[in-house]
Amino acid sequence: MNTDIGTDRYVISDDNKITGTHLATGYSVEILLTNQEMILATSKSETLNDEWNAMCFLVHRRTGQNILGEIQIDSITQNGNTKDFH
C-alpha cells in the first residue's frame, strides 16, 4: 500500500471501498475510499480510533454520507482484496 499522501490521495476506484448496510433503511451501501481515507481506515497504530474517526469525517465531508452510527460495515476492500470487517 502506498503510504505517501501525495497527489494520488484523492484517487478513487473500486479497489478501495467499504461495504455495509444502512441501519435505518436496510439498504446496501458501498462507499469508495480515496487513498488517504484507506490509509486512515486500515491504520494499526495506537490511535486507530482517531484515524477511523478522521476517515469518517473525510468521507462525510466528501460525500455527505455519515458512517458512524448509521452504517454497519460488513467488509472492506483494499487494493482489490475484500475481507470481512472485524
mmCIF file as gemmi writes it, N, C-alpha and C atoms, coordinates in Angstrom:
data_model
loop_
_atom_site.group_PDB
_atom_site.id
_atom_site.type_symbol
_atom_site.label_atom_id
_atom_site.label_alt_id
_atom_site.label_comp_id
_atom_site.label_asym_id
_atom_site.label_entity_id
_atom_site.label_seq_id
_atom_site.pdbx_PDB_ins_code
_atom_site.Cartn_x
_atom_site.Cartn_y
_atom_site.Cartn_z
_atom_site.occupancy
_atom_site.B_iso_or_equiv
_atom_site.pdbx_formal_charge
_atom_site.auth_seq_id
_atom_site.auth_asym_id
_atom_site.pdbx_PDB_model_num
ATOM 1 N N . MET Axp A 1 ? 0.85 -1.171 0 1 0 ? 1 A 1
ATOM 2 C CA . MET Axp A 1 ? 0 0 0 1 0 ? 1 A 1
ATOM 3 C C . MET Axp A 1 ? 0.892 1.229 0 1 0 ? 1 A 1
ATOM 4 N N . ASN Axp A 2 ? 0.499 2.2 -0.772 1 0 ? 2 A 1
ATOM 5 C CA . ASN Axp A 2 ? 1.236 3.451 -0.852 1 0 ? 2 A 1
ATOM 6 C C . ASN Axp A 2 ? 0.84 4.327 0.33 1 0 ? 2 A 1
ATOM 7 N N . THR Axp A 3 ? 1.81 4.603 1.214 1 0 ? 3 A 1
ATOM 8 C CA . THR Axp A 3 ? 1.514 5.437 2.368 1 0 ? 3 A 1
ATOM 9 C C . THR Axp A 3 ? 1.891 6.892 2.128 1 0 ? 3 A 1
ATOM 10 N N . ASP Axp A 4 ? 2.367 7.203 0.935 1 0 ? 4 A 1
ATOM 11 C CA . ASP Axp A 4 ? 2.693 8.577 0.582 1 0 ? 4 A 1
ATOM 12 C C . ASP Axp A 4 ? 1.394 9.298 0.247 1 0 ? 4 A 1
ATOM 13 N N . ILE Axp A 5 ? 1.05 10.286 1.041 1 0 ? 5 A 1
ATOM 14 C CA . ILE Axp A 5 ? -0.178 11.037 0.792 1 0 ? 5 A 1
ATOM 15 C C . ILE Axp A 5 ? 0.203 12.229 -0.085 1 0 ? 5 A 1
ATOM 16 N N . GLY Axp A 6 ? 0.442 11.958 -1.335 1 0 ? 6 A 1
ATOM 17 C CA . GLY Axp A 6 ? 0.824 12.983 -2.297 1 0 ? 6 A 1
ATOM 18 C C . GLY Axp A 6 ? -0.32 13.29 -3.223 1 0 ? 6 A 1
ATOM 19 N N . THR Axp A 7 ? -0.01 13.449 -4.485 1 0 ? 7 A 1
ATOM 20 C CA . THR Axp A 7 ? -1.022 13.846 -5.462 1 0 ? 7 A 1
ATOM 21 C C . THR Axp A 7 ? -2.072 12.776 -5.697 1 0 ? 7 A 1
ATOM 22 N N . ASP Axp A 8 ? -1.795 11.52 -5.357 1 0 ? 8 A 1
ATOM 23 C CA . ASP Axp A 8 ? -2.766 10.452 -5.585 1 0 ? 8 A 1
ATOM 24 C C . ASP Axp A 8 ? -3.721 10.253 -4.418 1 0 ? 8 A 1
ATOM 25 N N . ARG Axp A 9 ? -3.685 11.12 -3.425 1 0 ? 9 A 1
ATOM 26 C CA . ARG Axp A 9 ? -4.504 10.894 -2.234 1 0 ? 9 A 1
ATOM 27 C C . ARG Axp A 9 ? -5.994 10.989 -2.504 1 0 ? 9 A 1
ATOM 28 N N . TYR Axp A 10 ? -6.388 11.622 -3.601 1 0 ? 10 A 1
ATOM 29 C CA . TYR Axp A 10 ? -7.81 11.766 -3.908 1 0 ? 10 A 1
ATOM 30 C C . TYR Axp A 10 ? -8.283 10.809 -4.991 1 0 ? 10 A 1
ATOM 31 N N . VAL Axp A 11 ? -7.435 9.896 -5.41 1 0 ? 11 A 1
ATOM 32 C CA . VAL Axp A 11 ? -7.803 8.921 -6.422 1 0 ? 11 A 1
ATOM 33 C C . VAL Axp A 11 ? -8.83 7.968 -5.827 1 0 ? 11 A 1
ATOM 34 N N . ILE Axp A 12 ? -9.911 7.742 -6.575 1 0 ? 12 A 1
ATOM 35 C CA . ILE Axp A 12 ? -10.982 6.86 -6.106 1 0 ? 12 A 1
ATOM 36 C C . ILE Axp A 12 ? -11.163 5.749 -7.133 1 0 ? 12 A 1
ATOM 37 N N . SER Axp A 13 ? -11.252 4.498 -6.65 1 0 ? 13 A 1
ATOM 38 C CA . SER Axp A 13 ? -11.527 3.375 -7.536 1 0 ? 13 A 1
ATOM 39 C C . SER Axp A 13 ? -12.258 2.297 -6.753 1 0 ? 13 A 1
ATOM 40 N N . ASP Axp A 14 ? -12.748 1.288 -7.456 1 0 ? 14 A 1
ATOM 41 C CA . ASP Axp A 14 ? -13.418 0.16 -6.803 1 0 ? 14 A 1
ATOM 42 C C . ASP Axp A 14 ? -12.449 -0.681 -5.986 1 0 ? 14 A 1
ATOM 43 N N . ASP Axp A 15 ? -11.153 -0.436 -6.12 1 0 ? 15 A 1
ATOM 44 C CA . ASP Axp A 15 ? -10.156 -1.218 -5.396 1 0 ? 15 A 1
ATOM 45 C C . ASP Axp A 15 ? -10.126 -0.905 -3.912 1 0 ? 15 A 1
ATOM 46 N N . ASN Axp A 16 ? -10.617 0.259 -3.508 1 0 ? 16 A 1
ATOM 47 C CA . ASN Axp A 16 ? -10.63 0.672 -2.104 1 0 ? 16 A 1
ATOM 48 C C . ASN Axp A 16 ? -12.03 1.141 -1.733 1 0 ? 16 A 1
ATOM 49 N N . LYS Axp A 17 ? -12.686 0.346 -0.885 1 0 ? 17 A 1
ATOM 50 C CA . LYS Axp A 17 ? -14.06 0.708 -0.518 1 0 ? 17 A 1
ATOM 51 C C . LYS Axp A 17 ? -14.475 -0.014 0.751 1 0 ? 17 A 1
ATOM 52 N N . ILE Axp A 18 ? -15.531 0.486 1.344 1 0 ? 18 A 1
ATOM 53 C CA . ILE Axp A 18 ? -16.195 -0.217 2.433 1 0 ? 18 A 1
ATOM 54 C C . ILE Axp A 18 ? -17.618 -0.518 1.985 1 0 ? 18 A 1
ATOM 55 N N . THR Axp A 19 ? -18.101 -1.66 2.423 1 0 ? 19 A 1
ATOM 56 C CA . THR Axp A 19 ? -19.441 -2.115 2.048 1 0 ? 19 A 1
ATOM 57 C C . THR Axp A 19 ? -20.187 -2.462 3.329 1 0 ? 19 A 1
ATOM 58 N N . GLY Axp A 20 ? -21.444 -2.052 3.387 1 0 ? 20 A 1
ATOM 59 C CA . GLY Axp A 20 ? -22.214 -2.328 4.589 1 0 ? 20 A 1
ATOM 60 C C . GLY Axp A 20 ? -23.697 -2.178 4.367 1 0 ? 20 A 1
ATOM 61 N N . THR Axp A 21 ? -24.393 -1.998 5.473 1 0 ? 21 A 1
ATOM 62 C CA . THR Axp A 21 ? -25.848 -1.871 5.459 1 0 ? 21 A 1
ATOM 63 C C . THR Axp A 21 ? -26.23 -0.604 6.2 1 0 ? 21 A 1
ATOM 64 N N . HIS Axp A 22 ? -27.063 0.207 5.567 1 0 ? 22 A 1
ATOM 65 C CA . HIS Axp A 22 ? -27.568 1.413 6.221 1 0 ? 22 A 1
ATOM 66 C C . HIS Axp A 22 ? -28.565 0.961 7.281 1 0 ? 22 A 1
ATOM 67 N N . LEU Axp A 23 ? -28.315 1.346 8.522 1 0 ? 23 A 1
ATOM 68 C CA . LEU Axp A 23 ? -29.105 0.832 9.638 1 0 ? 23 A 1
ATOM 69 C C . LEU Axp A 23 ? -30.575 1.243 9.589 1 0 ? 23 A 1
ATOM 70 N N . ALA Axp A 24 ? -30.871 2.449 9.174 1 0 ? 24 A 1
ATOM 71 C CA . ALA Axp A 24 ? -32.261 2.933 9.18 1 0 ? 24 A 1
ATOM 72 C C . ALA Axp A 24 ? -33.094 2.349 8.044 1 0 ? 24 A 1
ATOM 73 N N . THR Axp A 25 ? -32.451 2.107 6.901 1 0 ? 25 A 1
ATOM 74 C CA . THR Axp A 25 ? -33.213 1.665 5.727 1 0 ? 25 A 1
ATOM 75 C C . THR Axp A 25 ? -33.011 0.203 5.373 1 0 ? 25 A 1
ATOM 76 N N . GLY Axp A 26 ? -31.901 -0.381 5.817 1 0 ? 26 A 1
ATOM 77 C CA . GLY Axp A 26 ? -31.594 -1.76 5.445 1 0 ? 26 A 1
ATOM 78 C C . GLY Axp A 26 ? -30.976 -1.889 4.066 1 0 ? 26 A 1
ATOM 79 N N . TYR Axp A 27 ? -30.758 -0.757 3.393 1 0 ? 27 A 1
ATOM 80 C CA . TYR Axp A 27 ? -30.171 -0.788 2.051 1 0 ? 27 A 1
ATOM 81 C C . TYR Axp A 27 ? -28.676 -1.068 2.117 1 0 ? 27 A 1
ATOM 82 N N . SER Axp A 28 ? -28.183 -1.753 1.102 1 0 ? 28 A 1
ATOM 83 C CA . SER Axp A 28 ? -26.75 -1.969 0.959 1 0 ? 28 A 1
ATOM 84 C C . SER Axp A 28 ? -26.085 -0.648 0.606 1 0 ? 28 A 1
ATOM 85 N N . VAL Axp A 29 ? -24.893 -0.447 1.164 1 0 ? 29 A 1
ATOM 86 C CA . VAL Axp A 29 ? -24.139 0.784 0.946 1 0 ? 29 A 1
ATOM 87 C C . VAL Axp A 29 ? -22.725 0.404 0.53 1 0 ? 29 A 1
ATOM 88 N N . GLU Axp A 30 ? -22.236 1.091 -0.491 1 0 ? 30 A 1
ATOM 89 C CA . GLU Axp A 30 ? -20.862 0.928 -0.924 1 0 ? 30 A 1
ATOM 90 C C . GLU Axp A 30 ? -20.243 2.316 -1.004 1 0 ? 30 A 1
ATOM 91 N N . ILE Axp A 31 ? -19.172 2.527 -0.266 1 0 ? 31 A 1
ATOM 92 C CA . ILE Axp A 31 ? -18.512 3.831 -0.262 1 0 ? 31 A 1
ATOM 93 C C . ILE Axp A 31 ? -17.094 3.643 -0.767 1 0 ? 31 A 1
ATOM 94 N N . LEU Axp A 32 ? -16.814 4.235 -1.916 1 0 ? 32 A 1
ATOM 95 C CA . LEU Axp A 32 ? -15.465 4.203 -2.456 1 0 ? 32 A 1
ATOM 96 C C . LEU Axp A 32 ? -14.599 5.141 -1.632 1 0 ? 32 A 1
ATOM 97 N N . LEU Axp A 33 ? -13.385 4.715 -1.329 1 0 ? 33 A 1
ATOM 98 C CA . LEU Axp A 33 ? -12.49 5.493 -0.494 1 0 ? 33 A 1
ATOM 99 C C . LEU Axp A 33 ? -11.314 6.029 -1.294 1 0 ? 33 A 1
ATOM 100 N N . THR Axp A 34 ? -10.901 7.223 -0.961 1 0 ? 34 A 1
ATOM 101 C CA . THR Axp A 34 ? -9.678 7.766 -1.537 1 0 ? 34 A 1
ATOM 102 C C . THR Axp A 34 ? -8.502 7.034 -0.894 1 0 ? 34 A 1
ATOM 103 N N . ASN Axp A 35 ? -7.335 7.18 -1.459 1 0 ? 35 A 1
ATOM 104 C CA . ASN Axp A 35 ? -6.146 6.559 -0.877 1 0 ? 35 A 1
ATOM 105 C C . ASN Axp A 35 ? -5.916 7.064 0.546 1 0 ? 35 A 1
ATOM 106 N N . GLN Axp A 36 ? -6.102 8.35 0.755 1 0 ? 36 A 1
ATOM 107 C CA . GLN Axp A 36 ? -5.926 8.934 2.082 1 0 ? 36 A 1
ATOM 108 C C . GLN Axp A 36 ? -6.908 8.309 3.085 1 0 ? 36 A 1
ATOM 109 N N . GLU Axp A 37 ? -8.163 8.161 2.683 1 0 ? 37 A 1
ATOM 110 C CA . GLU Axp A 37 ? -9.176 7.558 3.558 1 0 ? 37 A 1
ATOM 111 C C . GLU Axp A 37 ? -8.847 6.102 3.853 1 0 ? 37 A 1
ATOM 112 N N . MET Axp A 38 ? -8.338 5.374 2.848 1 0 ? 38 A 1
ATOM 113 C CA . MET Axp A 38 ? -7.985 3.967 3.049 1 0 ? 38 A 1
ATOM 114 C C . MET Axp A 38 ? -6.833 3.834 4.038 1 0 ? 38 A 1
ATOM 115 N N . ILE Axp A 39 ? -5.857 4.708 3.955 1 0 ? 39 A 1
ATOM 116 C CA . ILE Axp A 39 ? -4.741 4.677 4.904 1 0 ? 39 A 1
ATOM 117 C C . ILE Axp A 39 ? -5.265 4.859 6.325 1 0 ? 39 A 1
ATOM 118 N N . LEU Axp A 40 ? -6.179 5.795 6.506 1 0 ? 40 A 1
ATOM 119 C CA . LEU Axp A 40 ? -6.753 6.02 7.829 1 0 ? 40 A 1
ATOM 120 C C . LEU Axp A 40 ? -7.619 4.839 8.274 1 0 ? 40 A 1
ATOM 121 N N . ALA Axp A 41 ? -8.397 4.271 7.367 1 0 ? 41 A 1
ATOM 122 C CA . ALA Axp A 41 ? -9.314 3.181 7.707 1 0 ? 41 A 1
ATOM 123 C C . ALA Axp A 41 ? -8.589 1.907 8.103 1 0 ? 41 A 1
ATOM 124 N N . THR Axp A 42 ? -7.383 1.713 7.603 1 0 ? 42 A 1
ATOM 125 C CA . THR Axp A 42 ? -6.654 0.475 7.865 1 0 ? 42 A 1
ATOM 126 C C . THR Axp A 42 ? -5.483 0.664 8.816 1 0 ? 42 A 1
ATOM 127 N N . SER Axp A 43 ? -5.472 1.763 9.523 1 0 ? 43 A 1
ATOM 128 C CA . SER Axp A 43 ? -4.392 2.059 10.462 1 0 ? 43 A 1
ATOM 129 C C . SER Axp A 43 ? -4.314 0.994 11.552 1 0 ? 43 A 1
ATOM 130 N N . LYS Axp A 44 ? -3.111 0.666 11.924 1 0 ? 44 A 1
ATOM 131 C CA . LYS Axp A 44 ? -2.881 -0.278 13.022 1 0 ? 44 A 1
ATOM 132 C C . LYS Axp A 44 ? -2.19 0.414 14.196 1 0 ? 44 A 1
ATOM 133 N N . SER Axp A 45 ? -2.161 1.742 14.166 1 0 ? 45 A 1
ATOM 134 C CA . SER Axp A 45 ? -1.454 2.483 15.212 1 0 ? 45 A 1
ATOM 135 C C . SER Axp A 45 ? -2.245 2.478 16.51 1 0 ? 45 A 1
ATOM 136 N N . GLU Axp A 46 ? -1.613 2.975 17.555 1 0 ? 46 A 1
ATOM 137 C CA . GLU Axp A 46 ? -2.265 3.051 18.858 1 0 ? 46 A 1
ATOM 138 C C . GLU Axp A 46 ? -3.442 4.019 18.86 1 0 ? 46 A 1
ATOM 139 N N . THR Axp A 47 ? -3.477 4.912 17.896 1 0 ? 47 A 1
ATOM 140 C CA . THR Axp A 47 ? -4.565 5.895 17.82 1 0 ? 47 A 1
ATOM 141 C C . THR Axp A 47 ? -5.546 5.539 16.706 1 0 ? 47 A 1
ATOM 142 N N . LEU Axp A 48 ? -5.737 4.236 16.469 1 0 ? 48 A 1
ATOM 143 C CA . LEU Axp A 48 ? -6.573 3.812 15.348 1 0 ? 48 A 1
ATOM 144 C C . LEU Axp A 48 ? -7.992 4.334 15.429 1 0 ? 48 A 1
ATOM 145 N N . ASN Axp A 49 ? -8.539 4.531 16.627 1 0 ? 49 A 1
ATOM 146 C CA . ASN Axp A 49 ? -9.89 5.098 16.726 1 0 ? 49 A 1
ATOM 147 C C . ASN Axp A 49 ? -9.92 6.53 16.21 1 0 ? 49 A 1
ATOM 148 N N . ASP Axp A 50 ? -8.874 7.29 16.503 1 0 ? 50 A 1
ATOM 149 C CA . ASP Axp A 50 ? -8.785 8.657 15.991 1 0 ? 50 A 1
ATOM 150 C C . ASP Axp A 50 ? -8.693 8.654 14.472 1 0 ? 50 A 1
ATOM 151 N N . GLU Axp A 51 ? -7.908 7.719 13.937 1 0 ? 51 A 1
ATOM 152 C CA . GLU Axp A 51 ? -7.768 7.64 12.482 1 0 ? 51 A 1
ATOM 153 C C . GLU Axp A 51 ? -9.076 7.209 11.826 1 0 ? 51 A 1
ATOM 154 N N . TRP Axp A 52 ? -9.784 6.26 12.433 1 0 ? 52 A 1
ATOM 155 C CA . TRP Axp A 52 ? -11.075 5.829 11.899 1 0 ? 52 A 1
ATOM 156 C C . TRP Axp A 52 ? -12.054 7.013 11.909 1 0 ? 52 A 1
ATOM 157 N N . ASN Axp A 53 ? -12.092 7.759 12.992 1 0 ? 53 A 1
ATOM 158 C CA . ASN Axp A 53 ? -12.976 8.927 13.068 1 0 ? 53 A 1
ATOM 159 C C . ASN Axp A 53 ? -12.595 9.97 12.03 1 0 ? 53 A 1
ATOM 160 N N . ALA Axp A 54 ? -11.295 10.156 11.79 1 0 ? 54 A 1
ATOM 161 C CA . ALA Axp A 54 ? -10.839 11.101 10.769 1 0 ? 54 A 1
ATOM 162 C C . ALA Axp A 54 ? -11.282 10.635 9.391 1 0 ? 54 A 1
ATOM 163 N N . MET Axp A 55 ? -11.19 9.324 9.126 1 0 ? 55 A 1
ATOM 164 C CA . MET Axp A 55 ? -11.645 8.781 7.85 1 0 ? 55 A 1
ATOM 165 C C . MET Axp A 55 ? -13.14 9.028 7.675 1 0 ? 55 A 1
ATOM 166 N N . CYS Axp A 56 ? -13.913 8.773 8.734 1 0 ? 56 A 1
ATOM 167 C CA . CYS Axp A 56 ? -15.363 9 8.656 1 0 ? 56 A 1
ATOM 168 C C . CYS Axp A 56 ? -15.67 10.468 8.394 1 0 ? 56 A 1
ATOM 169 N N . PHE Axp A 57 ? -14.929 11.37 9.022 1 0 ? 57 A 1
ATOM 170 C CA . PHE Axp A 57 ? -15.108 12.801 8.793 1 0 ? 57 A 1
ATOM 171 C C . PHE Axp A 57 ? -14.818 13.159 7.337 1 0 ? 57 A 1
ATOM 172 N N . LEU Axp A 58 ? -13.705 12.643 6.804 1 0 ? 58 A 1
ATOM 173 C CA . LEU Axp A 58 ? -13.351 12.94 5.407 1 0 ? 58 A 1
ATOM 174 C C . LEU Axp A 58 ? -14.401 12.412 4.435 1 0 ? 58 A 1
ATOM 175 N N . VAL Axp A 59 ? -14.895 11.194 4.689 1 0 ? 59 A 1
ATOM 176 C CA . VAL Axp A 59 ? -15.941 10.624 3.828 1 0 ? 59 A 1
ATOM 177 C C . VAL Axp A 59 ? -17.191 11.487 3.897 1 0 ? 59 A 1
ATOM 178 N N . HIS Axp A 60 ? -17.575 11.894 5.104 1 0 ? 60 A 1
ATOM 179 C CA . HIS Axp A 60 ? -18.762 12.741 5.247 1 0 ? 60 A 1
ATOM 180 C C . HIS Axp A 60 ? -18.585 14.066 4.517 1 0 ? 60 A 1
ATOM 181 N N . ARG Axp A 61 ? -17.415 14.671 4.671 1 0 ? 61 A 1
ATOM 182 C CA . ARG Axp A 61 ? -17.16 15.95 4.003 1 0 ? 61 A 1
ATOM 183 C C . ARG Axp A 61 ? -17.199 15.796 2.483 1 0 ? 61 A 1
ATOM 184 N N . ARG Axp A 62 ? -16.674 14.681 1.981 1 0 ? 62 A 1
ATOM 185 C CA . ARG Axp A 62 ? -16.602 14.457 0.534 1 0 ? 62 A 1
ATOM 186 C C . ARG Axp A 62 ? -17.932 14.007 -0.055 1 0 ? 62 A 1
ATOM 187 N N . THR Axp A 63 ? -18.686 13.149 0.681 1 0 ? 63 A 1
ATOM 188 C CA . THR Axp A 63 ? -19.875 12.523 0.104 1 0 ? 63 A 1
ATOM 189 C C . THR Axp A 63 ? -21.186 12.918 0.768 1 0 ? 63 A 1
ATOM 190 N N . GLY Axp A 64 ? -21.114 13.443 1.999 1 0 ? 64 A 1
ATOM 191 C CA . GLY Axp A 64 ? -22.325 13.719 2.759 1 0 ? 64 A 1
ATOM 192 C C . GLY Axp A 64 ? -22.848 12.502 3.498 1 0 ? 64 A 1
ATOM 193 N N . GLN Axp A 65 ? -22.182 11.356 3.354 1 0 ? 65 A 1
ATOM 194 C CA . GLN Axp A 65 ? -22.613 10.107 3.984 1 0 ? 65 A 1
ATOM 195 C C . GLN Axp A 65 ? -21.996 9.963 5.373 1 0 ? 65 A 1
ATOM 196 N N . ASN Axp A 66 ? -22.851 9.826 6.395 1 0 ? 66 A 1
ATOM 197 C CA . ASN Axp A 66 ? -22.379 9.541 7.749 1 0 ? 66 A 1
ATOM 198 C C . ASN Axp A 66 ? -22.17 8.043 7.888 1 0 ? 66 A 1
ATOM 199 N N . ILE Axp A 67 ? -21.025 7.659 8.406 1 0 ? 67 A 1
ATOM 200 C CA . ILE Axp A 67 ? -20.751 6.247 8.656 1 0 ? 67 A 1
ATOM 201 C C . ILE Axp A 67 ? -21.058 5.917 10.107 1 0 ? 67 A 1
ATOM 202 N N . LEU Axp A 68 ? -20.507 6.702 11.018 1 0 ? 68 A 1
ATOM 203 C CA . LEU Axp A 68 ? -20.667 6.431 12.448 1 0 ? 68 A 1
ATOM 204 C C . LEU Axp A 68 ? -22.132 6.481 12.857 1 0 ? 68 A 1
ATOM 205 N N . GLY Axp A 69 ? -22.607 5.388 13.437 1 0 ? 69 A 1
ATOM 206 C CA . GLY Axp A 69 ? -23.974 5.313 13.921 1 0 ? 69 A 1
ATOM 207 C C . GLY Axp A 69 ? -25.028 5.112 12.854 1 0 ? 69 A 1
ATOM 208 N N . GLU Axp A 70 ? -24.622 5.078 11.573 1 0 ? 70 A 1
ATOM 209 C CA . GLU Axp A 70 ? -25.606 4.94 10.501 1 0 ? 70 A 1
ATOM 210 C C . GLU Axp A 70 ? -25.367 3.752 9.583 1 0 ? 70 A 1
ATOM 211 N N . ILE Axp A 71 ? -24.124 3.252 9.55 1 0 ? 71 A 1
ATOM 212 C CA . ILE Axp A 71 ? -23.82 2.157 8.639 1 0 ? 71 A 1
ATOM 213 C C . ILE Axp A 71 ? -23.113 1.042 9.399 1 0 ? 71 A 1
ATOM 214 N N . GLN Axp A 72 ? -23.628 -0.171 9.222 1 0 ? 72 A 1
ATOM 215 C CA . GLN Axp A 72 ? -22.944 -1.353 9.733 1 0 ? 72 A 1
ATOM 216 C C . GLN Axp A 72 ? -21.978 -1.797 8.649 1 0 ? 72 A 1
ATOM 217 N N . ILE Axp A 73 ? -20.686 -1.733 8.944 1 0 ? 73 A 1
ATOM 218 C CA . ILE Axp A 73 ? -19.681 -2.098 7.957 1 0 ? 73 A 1
ATOM 219 C C . ILE Axp A 73 ? -19.559 -3.619 7.925 1 0 ? 73 A 1
ATOM 220 N N . ASP Axp A 74 ? -19.74 -4.208 6.741 1 0 ? 74 A 1
ATOM 221 C CA . ASP Axp A 74 ? -19.65 -5.656 6.583 1 0 ? 74 A 1
ATOM 222 C C . ASP Axp A 74 ? -18.3 -6.096 6.041 1 0 ? 74 A 1
ATOM 223 N N . SER Axp A 75 ? -17.747 -5.316 5.095 1 0 ? 75 A 1
ATOM 224 C CA . SER Axp A 75 ? -16.463 -5.697 4.51 1 0 ? 75 A 1
ATOM 225 C C . SER Axp A 75 ? -15.69 -4.456 4.08 1 0 ? 75 A 1
ATOM 226 N N . ILE Axp A 76 ? -14.406 -4.647 3.933 1 0 ? 76 A 1
ATOM 227 C CA . ILE Axp A 76 ? -13.53 -3.597 3.442 1 0 ? 76 A 1
ATOM 228 C C . ILE Axp A 76 ? -12.698 -4.188 2.308 1 0 ? 76 A 1
ATOM 229 N N . THR Axp A 77 ? -12.582 -3.426 1.241 1 0 ? 77 A 1
ATOM 230 C CA . THR Axp A 77 ? -11.788 -3.846 0.094 1 0 ? 77 A 1
ATOM 231 C C . THR Axp A 77 ? -10.595 -2.917 0 1 0 ? 77 A 1
ATOM 232 N N . GLN Axp A 78 ? -9.413 -3.52 0.064 1 0 ? 78 A 1
ATOM 233 C CA . GLN Axp A 78 ? -8.175 -2.76 -0.015 1 0 ? 78 A 1
ATOM 234 C C . GLN Axp A 78 ? -7.334 -3.319 -1.148 1 0 ? 78 A 1
ATOM 235 N N . ASN Axp A 79 ? -6.988 -2.453 -2.096 1 0 ? 79 A 1
ATOM 236 C CA . ASN Axp A 79 ? -6.215 -2.862 -3.274 1 0 ? 79 A 1
ATOM 237 C C . ASN Axp A 79 ? -6.865 -4.042 -3.986 1 0 ? 79 A 1
ATOM 238 N N . GLY Axp A 80 ? -8.198 -4.056 -4.016 1 0 ? 80 A 1
ATOM 239 C CA . GLY Axp A 80 ? -8.943 -5.1 -4.722 1 0 ? 80 A 1
ATOM 240 C C . GLY Axp A 80 ? -9.179 -6.366 -3.922 1 0 ? 80 A 1
ATOM 241 N N . ASN Axp A 81 ? -8.651 -6.45 -2.707 1 0 ? 81 A 1
ATOM 242 C CA . ASN Axp A 81 ? -8.814 -7.638 -1.861 1 0 ? 81 A 1
ATOM 243 C C . ASN Axp A 81 ? -9.86 -7.35 -0.791 1 0 ? 81 A 1
ATOM 244 N N . THR Axp A 82 ? -10.945 -8.121 -0.825 1 0 ? 82 A 1
ATOM 245 C CA . THR Axp A 82 ? -12.051 -7.894 0.103 1 0 ? 82 A 1
ATOM 246 C C . THR Axp A 82 ? -11.936 -8.857 1.285 1 0 ? 82 A 1
ATOM 247 N N . LYS Axp A 83 ? -12.154 -8.306 2.481 1 0 ? 83 A 1
ATOM 248 C CA . LYS Axp A 83 ? -12.181 -9.158 3.677 1 0 ? 83 A 1
ATOM 249 C C . LYS Axp A 83 ? -13.289 -8.668 4.599 1 0 ? 83 A 1
ATOM 250 N N . ASP Axp A 84 ? -13.774 -9.576 5.433 1 0 ? 84 A 1
ATOM 251 C CA . ASP Axp A 84 ? -14.802 -9.213 6.4 1 0 ? 84 A 1
ATOM 252 C C . ASP Axp A 84 ? -14.255 -8.158 7.33 1 0 ? 84 A 1
ATOM 253 N N . PHE Axp A 85 ? -15.121 -7.254 7.735 1 0 ? 85 A 1
ATOM 254 C CA . PHE Axp A 85 ? -14.732 -6.191 8.657 1 0 ? 85 A 1
ATOM 255 C C . PHE Axp A 85 ? -14.916 -6.715 10.066 1 0 ? 85 A 1
ATOM 256 N N . HIS Axp A 86 ? -13.869 -6.669 10.838 1 0 ? 86 A 1
ATOM 257 C CA . HIS Axp A 86 ? -13.783 -7.162 12.223 1 0 ? 86 A 1
ATOM 258 C C . HIS Axp A 86 ? -13.859 -8.619 12.271 1 0 ? 86 A 1
